[in-house]
């Protein structure tokens, strides 16, 4: 499933053609994705202007001139592709080829910017939902989410307080969207390696008894922010389905330190450890048992 860097990469690809533009035509090729689309989905979008396109955790939020917010999630295999409408292309102008099967282009947005935005999702685990902006804080999909890891207020003190007294593993805590939003298996493994912390370490160990952060919390927050920024800069990680809005693959999978590298040497200088894979909570964890303590 796409994690924060992949979703942020998609947001940055969509923003130039969505923000400030109107939906001139909306096509819903089927009435459901993960859940049924509202029966009046097309009517509620057509003619509306996208005031802002934001990201919250792994969700895209398009704030509309109607006062509603279009919440979108990529699911397991969803992707957005941006092309230029044929009528608006200048002679010789660049046109993104369509590498996907048109049969899986379930929703299409024709924008006043001249862009055609197709949401392609072979497995149909993605979703789209319209909610009133005034009700966004109470939206079940969003209300329990923890802080954004790239926000200034996410710091060692904030993370330590959320981990105080938790007997669960550090890997499980960081994967919990209520503790920190947007992280998943890949970037938790990568951040823990950068911070030299074992995924099996107890979450409470990054805080003292009063909940104040230890040096481990400082190192972990710095590592989380660094790995996310590096991944966004690289366009995310393309392991199976993730593509940028122009159809290109992300590049960060070529820079993994531990994820999916079991049996390979640890890349930390002078470590000489070997990356191991263990299973935690039904998910694979990759780490170096020599330098991650």
N, C-alpha and C positions, 0 to 999 in steps of 0.2 A: 504494500500500500504506500502511495506517495506520502512522504513526510514533509515537514515544514519547508526545507529548501526547494523541493520539487514544486510545492504549491505556490511558494513565493516566486519562483521562476515563471510559472504560468501567469500569475497575477501581473508581473512586470511585462509579459508579452501581450496581455490583453488590454492593459490600461491605456496605451496610446490610441487604440481604436474603439474603446468603449467609453472612457470617461469623457463626458461632455457630448456624447453622441446619443441619438435616439434609436429605439428599435423601430425600424420602418416596416419590418415584416418578421414574424416569428413562425417557425414551422416546428410542430411537435409530431415527429414521425410515428410515435407510439405514445400511449397514454400513461406509461409507467416506466420508471427506472427501478431503483431499489424499492421505492414506494410510488403509488399512483401520483401523477401530476394533478394539480387542481383542475377541475373541469373547465374553468375559465382562465387557465394559465395563459393562453395566447392573447386573449382580450385584455388581461391585466398588464401585459408587457408592451403590447404594440402602442407606439406613440409616446412611450415614456422615455425620459432622458436619464442617463446614468450620471448621477451627480458625483459619485466616488466609487472606486473599486478598492476594497480593503481585503485584508486577510486576517482571520482569527483562527489560530491554531492551524488545522488542516482544512479550514473552510474558506471559501471565497465569498465576500459579501458585496453585492452591488446595490448601493443606495440609489433609489429611484425618485424621480420628481413627484411621483404619486404619493410619497410618504411610506412606501413599502420597501422592503429589502429582499432581494433575491439571494437566497443562501444556496451555494453550490458546493458539492463535494465530489471529488474525482473517483472515490471508491477504489476498487482494486485495479481496474484497467482503463479508467476514463482518461480522456485527453481532449484538449481544445486545439483546434487548428484554425489559423487565421489565413484567409485568402482574400483577394480583391475581387469584388463583383465585376463581371465581364463588362458591364455597361460603363463602369467608372475607370477602367484601366486605360491609361494612355497608350498609344501605339508603341510597341516595343517595351512596354513597362513590365516589371518583374511580376511573376505570378507563381505563388507557391504551389508545387505539385501536390496532389492528394495521394499519399502513400497508403491510406487506410481503405478498408472496404466501405463503400458508401452505404451498404446495408446496415452498418452499425453507427451511422451518423443519426442519432436519435433526436437531437434538437439542433435547430439552425437559427442563428440570429443574423438578420440582415440589418446592418447599422447605417445610420445616416453618414457616417465617416467613409462609406464605400466599402467597408469590410464585410465579409461573410465569415461568421464564426460558427464552426460546426463542433458539437460535442459528440465525440465518438466513444462508445463504451461496449465492447463485445460481451462482457460478463454482466453488465447492467447492475453493478453494485454502487454506481454513482447516484447522486440525488440532486434534486432542485426543489426548493420550497420558497414560497412567498409569505412573508410575515410583516406585520406593521412595525415600522421603525420604533414606535413608542413601546412596543412589547418585546423588543429585542433582548433586553436584560432578563426577561423571564422565559425566553425561548429554551425549551428542554435541551436542545442540541448544544447550547452555548453556556448556559448559566453556571454549570459546575466546573468549567474549564479553569485551570490554574493560570498563573501569569505567563505572559509572552517572554520567552527566554532572551530575546534580543532587545527587550524594553529596558530603559535605564533603571526602572524600579526592581528588575530582577537582579538581585545581587546575592552575595554570600549570606547575608543576614536573612533575607527572604527565604532562601532555600533551606537554611539550617532550621528555621522555625517550622517549616513544613515537614521536615524530616525528624524533628525532635521526638524521641520516644518510640519511633517506628522500628519494629523488630524485623520487618521485611528486608530483603536485600536491596542494595543500592540500585542494582539494575531494575528491579521491579518498581522501586519508588520513582525513578526517572522516567519510566515508561507509563506511569500513571498520569493521565491527562489532567487530573485534579491537582497534582503537585506542580507540574510544569507542562504547558501546552505545546503541542506540535512535535515533540520528540517521539521517535519510534526506535525500532530495533537497531537500525544501521547507525544512527548518530549517537545513541546512547553508548553502544560499543566503542565507537571512535572517540567520543569525549572521555570515557573512562580510561582509555589507553593514554590519551594525552595528559590526563591528570594523574596517571600512575596509580589508579585505584582499582581494586578488584571488583568485578561485578557481584561477587559473593559477599562482599563486605556489608555489614549491617548499616542500613540507612542512617540510623541514629548516631553513628560514629562520626558524622561530619558536624555535629553540634555538641556543645557541652551540656551539663545538666540544666542550665538556665535557658538553653535554646540559642545561645550565642554561637556564631560560626567558629569552627576551628580552621587551621591552615588548609585542611583538606577541602573544606567548603569553598574557600577562596580559589584554590587550584581548579576545582571542578567547575565552578561558574565561568571562570576564564576559559577553560577548555570547551565548554558547551558553546559559548559565544563564538570562539575562534573557529570551531569546526563548522558551525552553521554558516558563518560568513564565508568561509572558504568554499563550502558546498554551493551556496547561492552564486558566488562568483563563477563557479564552474558549470552552472546551469543545472545543478542537481545530479542525482545518480540514476542512470538508466540500466536497470537490471533486467526488467521484462518489458513493461509497457510505457514507462515515462518518456514523453517527448516534449520538447519545447513547442510553443505555439507555431513555430515555422517548420515543424516536423523534424528538427535536428535532435540528436540525442544529447543528454547531459554527459559531462566528462568526469564527474567526481569519483565514479566507480574505479577509475584508474589510479586513484590516490588513496584508496583505503589502506589504513595501517594494519588493521586486524580483521575487519569484517570479511567473512568468507575466505580467510587466508589460513585456515587450520593446517598445521604441519609445516608452515613456512617460517623462516627466521623472523624474529621481532626486529622491526626497523629502527628501534631506539639505539642510538650509538652506544657501543660497548656493553650491550645487554646480553647478547648471545642466547637469549631465550627462544623457545619455539611456540608459536601461536597454537592455542588449544581451543577446542569447541566443547561446550557443555550445554545442557538443556536446562532452562529456567522458565518455569511457568508455561511450558509448551513451546518456547521459542529458543532458537539457538543464540548462545552468547559466545563471542570470540574474544580472547584476551591472552595476554602473556603472563603466565604464572610466576615468572621470575621478577619482572619489574613492576607488576601491578599487585599491590598489597592492600 
